[in-house]
């Protein structure tokens, strides 16, 4: 098991993505987000199997104990894989929004404000829109509404 890094209480500067960089990163991000989705579904499946096993009120036998231990190990492995993939995504300063739907957020600068590109694992282009930092989380504005000058791109 990997030791967890101690988190610093200092503020961390995050990378702000440019539109062209974001589009170029989509194939790599899709692979990471796809792995995150798979690992998250494995975690949910393992948790569900453990829940179902604990609901049975039969006398516990040796075989059941071994099965419970195996399920606990599977859950631990799935969580480790998920956390490793999440660390990889976060090192890129991309943040997971919804693992099952395959959604993530990439920060960028819109004038003097923080905004987020929305990455969708299943969308043909990968980037489906953007939102301002203070928008509701479900907000998704069309990319066409971004003028390139507003996001630090040459016209």
Secondary structure, 3 states (H helix, E strand, C coil): CCCCCCCCCCCCCCCCCCHHHHHHHHHHHHHHHHHHHHHHHHHHHHHHHHHHHHHCCCCCCHHHHHHHHHHHHHHHHHHHHHHHHHHHHHHCCEEEEECCCCEEEEEEEECCEEEEEEEECCCCCCEEEEEECCCCCCCCECHHHCCHHHHCCCC
